[in-house]
C-alpha cells in the first residue's frame, strides 16, 4: 500500500501499473466503472497530472497464504478541490514472490 500511495503522490504511472496483476479488474471512479489494467493505464495517464493529494486511512489488512485483502478509506484530491472519503477494498495475490493487486472495489455509502 505504501508503494501504491507513493506512485499516486509522485504521479509515477509506471510504478502504479507495476503494482497490478496483468488480469486485474479495477474499480475506477476516473474511468467510470470496473476496467482492465490497460483501460486503467489510459485513464490514469490523463488523470494523474491533475491529482494533488492522495490519502488512505483506517486500513485493515488480512493475509492468508498467497492472498490478501485490504479494507479502508481512500480520498483523492484534484486541482479542482478535495475528493470524498470512500470505502474501498483491494485484493492482492502473489505473483513471482511479489504482491500484486488483482481487484479493487469501491463501496458506496
Helices and strands as residue ranges (DSSP letters): H 2-9, H 13-18, E 20-28, E 33-35, H 37-47, G 48-50, E 51-64, E 67-78, E 86-95, E 98-107
